[in-house]
Amino acid sequence: MASLHVRDLGDYIRDQRGIAQISLRQLARQAGVSNPYLSQIERGLRKPSAEILQQIAKALRISAEALYVQAGILDEREGQGSVPAAVLGDETVTERQKQVLLEIYESFRKENEAKAIAASAAALAATEGVSDDVIAAVAPVPEPPARKPPAPRKPPAPRKPPAPRKPPAPRKPRAKPADTTGTDAG
């Protein structure tokens, strides 16, 4: 049977909800469960089925396996968290691609860690009455993700010279209007 972890399932779901920045009501609606039921899960009063955990994981956009491990339904895999080793051992990826993948992976880890710390600090502040100044001093400021410089723009394609115009057709001479002043005296 799977071993239970120190962190309880409800706390884990609450932390993940904080990271995703969605309310209990929003998560309940997206997961297709009632607010009271989800609240009871978060408080450790109910143990949800694997199907409900899968719905919650989908709504939180996390792996259902992670929730199954937290709930004690699955054993944690050996080597889990060994993404760098897997990337480095992949012979189908170039060294440069491996370096880029590892940089992206590490930036995601740092970002999520900072969010988790901030969410935990906010939860602590709400329950313990800790001031925002203390939280700001303790919570790390996440580094902005490294941005790739924009690719250079292509110069515009040269324009074709306009097609030569036909010379205008020669104009017909205008007929002079007839003299209508009348020269008859008669």
Buried (B, 14 or more C-beta within 10 A) or exposed (E): EEEEEEEBBBBBBBBBBBBBEBEBEEBBBBBEBEEEBBBBBBEEEBBBEEEBBBBBBBBBEBEBBBBBBBBBBBEBEEEEEEBEEEBBEEEEBEEEEBEBBBEEEEBEEBBEEBBBBBBBBBBBBEEEEBEEEEBEEEBEEBEEEEEEEEEEEEEEEEEEEEEEEEEEEEEEEEEEEEEEEEEEEE
